[in-house]
Amino acid sequence: MKDVLTYKDHVGSVHFNSEDEVFYGKIEGIDDLIMFEGNSVGELKRAFQGSVEDYIQTCKKYNKDVEKSYKGSFNVRINPDLHKKVKRAAVRMGLSLNQFMQKAVEDELNHIEARV
């Protein structure tokens, strides 16, 4: 599983720039680009938490939603052979392709959450 930071139900990406010897990331799942950095893991965590706090306060100040809004639809590009297998499996289960994919995603999330 990829390393991420979490704070107040927000997720931050984690990256390392070996040339500059700095950790950096951004708050994921928001409509804005909010980046943070630190020279150590501790600094990175503190910068992330501070960025989240600042972002929440800014959103409150401007009466803006903190979370990104999602439409409930997205495109998935897969190998054509896998696409055919998925469609056939969905038909055998009496599901639409969308229902099959939603169930697959829910099952995978439940599996991930059980491990965390």
N, C-alpha and C positions, 0 to 999 in steps of 0.2 A: 504494500500500500504506500502511496506517495506521502511524503512528509508535508503536513499542513499545520497551521496554527489555528486554534479555535478560541473564541472569546465572545461571551454574550450572544451566542447563536450565530456568530459570524465566522467565516473561514478566510484564512489568509494563505496565499501561496508562499512557498519557501524556495529561494534560489541562492546560489553562491557564485560570485564573480571572482575567479582565482587571480585575475590580473590586478584588480583593485583590492582584493582580499576583504570583501564586504559581503555580508548576507543582505538580501533584499527580497521584497515580495509586494503583493498588492492585495487589497481586500476584494474577494471574489463575491459574485452574486449581488452586485449593486450596479446602478446605472452610471456611476461616476468612476473616474480613475483615481484611486487613492493608494499611493505607494508608501512604503516604509523601509527603513534599512537599519543595520547595526553592525558593529565590528565583532560582536560575539553573539552567541545564541541568546544570552540573557538580554543584551541590548535589543536584539531583533524582536524578542517577545514583548519587551516594554514598549518599543516603538509601535508594534502592531496594536497593542492594547490602547495606547494613547491615540493612535489613528482612528480606531473604532470609536472611542469616547468622543473625539473631536467630530467625527462624521455624524454620530447620533445627535450631538448638540446642534450642529449646523442644519441637519434635517429638521429638527424641532423648530429652530429659529425661522426657517423659511417654509414651514408647514409642508414638508416634502416627505414622501414615503421613504423609509430607510431601506427596505428590501426592494430588489428589482421585481418588476411585475412580469409574470410569465403567461403566455397565451395558452399553454397546454398542448402545443403542437410543435414538432421539430422534425427536420429531415434526418434520416439515417441512411448512410451509404454503406452497403455491404456487397460482398461478392455475389454475382448473379446466381451461382449454384446454391449458396446459403439462402438467398431470397426465395428460390424455388422450394427448398426444403422447409423453410419456415411457413410459406403459404400452404403447402401440402399438410403440414402438421396442424396448422390452424383449422383447415377444413375438416380434418379427421376429428378434431376436438369440438367441432361445431362453433368455432369462434371466427370473428373477422380477423384480418391481419392486425388491425389496431388493437383489438381485445387481446390477441395473443401476445403482442409486444408489450402492452401494459402489464399483463400478468407476468411476463418474463422479467421486466424491470422491477416490479414489486417483489417478486421472489428473490431476485438478486440483492435488492436493498435489505430485505429481511435477513438474508444470509449474512450480509456485511454487518448489520446492526447486532446480530447474535454474536459475532466475533469480537465486537468492540466493547 
